[in-house]
Amino acid sequence: MEWIRYKMIVQYDGTHFAGFQIQPNDRTVQGEIQKALKIMTKGLEIIIHGSGRTDSGVHAIGQVIHFDYPILLPVENMQRALNSLTTDELFVEKVAIVDTNFHARYNTSGKKYQYRVDLNAIPNPFKRLYTLHHPYPIDMEKLQNALKDLEGEHDFSSFCASNSGRENKVRTVYEASVVKDIFNNELIFTFSGNGFLYNMVRIFVGTLLQIANGLRPADEIKRLLAVKDRNEAGPTAKPQGLYLMEVYYKPSIAQSGTDYQESNKLGEQVQHELDHTVK
């Protein structure tokens, strides 16, 4: 049997998922997609691989996954089938067929996250699952300057969950920025880098908000980078404001394979194969 490797960009509302990674007795993004694939293959277990984990309550605009499928199915058919078998919380945005050397996790060269903060005095019930409510004064100049101190290659031990098992905590942050959405009265933080430690972005935000509120000095980021102690940094911001926006791959990896639009010419022939070959 020749297996075909599919790469997908997946979007999801993480509110009612216990994170991305499959867990016993919990509803997860990985579990929901694998359940749909099992229906499509009439009982065959298909394991998907994500670019990384997201925690319970964290959302994704550009999560990348891959998996091997037992037959060639046109990309539109694959997308349509998965979207019809999952709830509206989860949507397959793009599908491609790639070379078997592509790996959604091990071939990543970086990621981009955003974090949204609602500054309105009164909580908006329609934002409570998608922003952090923070109705306190913000010094934008101090905040902008603190963000610049995060950029570059550093040991981010102070910004990593204490239960992380990773020994090497050196990462490079390419962008650490914030804009104010005047219309919605929100802060939108953007962080991109070659990799992120567990809870790193959420600890960034928790610390930065304290700096912007005047609870910490303007040069606090420099001190925290130097002391390399998680206990010295600010709180871990709540998960609902965090979004995985994009996953980066080296050009040679990202472009390996094809989206196989021409495979749709197979049409009913492939669907007939799915119905009669896979048991």
Rosetta blueprint (number, residue, H / E / L):
1 M L
2 E L
3 W L
4 I E
5 R E
6 Y E
7 K E
8 M E
9 I E
10 V E
11 Q E
12 Y E
13 D L
14 G H
15 T H
16 H H
17 F L
18 A L
19 G L
20 F L
21 Q L
22 I L
23 Q L
24 P L
25 N L
26 D L
27 R L
28 T L
29 V H
30 Q H
31 G H
32 E H
33 I H
34 Q H
35 K H
36 A H
37 L H
38 K H
39 I H
40 M H
41 T L
42 K L
43 G L
44 L L
45 E L
46 I L
47 I L
48 I L
49 H E
50 G E
51 S L
52 G L
53 R L
54 T L
55 D L
56 S L
57 G L
58 V L
59 H E
60 A E
61 I E
62 G E
63 Q E
64 V E
65 I E
66 H E
67 F E
68 D E
69 Y E
70 P L
71 I L
72 L L
73 L L
74 P L
75 V H
76 E H
77 N H
78 M H
79 Q H
80 R H
81 A H
82 L H
83 N H
84 S H
85 L H
86 T L
87 T L
88 D L
89 E L
90 L E
91 F E
92 V E
93 E E
94 K E
95 V E
96 A E
97 I E
98 V E
99 D L
100 T L
101 N L
102 F L
103 H L
104 A L
105 R L
106 Y L
107 N L
108 T E
109 S E
110 G E
111 K E
112 K E
113 Y E
114 Q E
115 Y E
116 R E
117 V E
118 D E
119 L L
120 N L
121 A L
122 I L
123 P L
124 N L
125 P L
126 F L
127 K L
128 R L
129 L L
130 Y L
131 T L
132 L E
133 H E
134 H L
135 P L
136 Y L
137 P L
138 I L
139 D L
140 M H
141 E H
142 K H
143 L H
144 Q H
145 N H
146 A H
147 L H
148 K H
149 D H
150 L H
151 E L
152 G E
153 E E
154 H E
155 D E
156 F L
157 S H
158 S H
159 F H
160 C L
161 A L
162 S L
163 N L
164 S L
165 G L
166 R L
167 E L
168 N L
169 K L
170 V E
171 R E
172 T E
173 V E
174 Y E
175 E E
176 A E
177 S E
178 V E
179 V E
180 K E
181 D E
182 I L
183 F L
184 N L
185 N L
186 E E
187 L E
188 I E
189 F E
190 T E
191 F E
192 S E
193 G E
194 N L
195 G L
196 F L
197 L L
198 Y L
199 N L
200 M H
201 V H
202 R H
203 I H
204 F H
205 V H
206 G H
207 T H
208 L H
209 L H
210 Q H
211 I H
212 A H
213 N L
214 G L
215 L L
216 R L
217 P L
218 A L
219 D L
220 E H
221 I H
222 K H
223 R H
224 L H
225 L H
226 A H
227 V H
228 K L
229 D L
230 R H
231 N H
232 E H
233 A L
234 G L
235 P L
236 T L
237 A L
238 K L
239 P H
240 Q H
241 G H
242 L E
243 Y E
244 L E
245 M E
246 E E
247 V E
248 Y E
249 Y E
250 K L
251 P H
252 S H
253 I H
254 A H
255 Q L
256 S L
257 G L
258 T E
259 D L
260 Y L
261 Q H
262 E H
263 S H
264 N H
265 K H
266 L H
267 G L
268 E H
269 Q H
270 V H
271 Q H
272 H H
273 E H
274 L H
275 D H
276 H H
277 T H
278 V L
279 K L
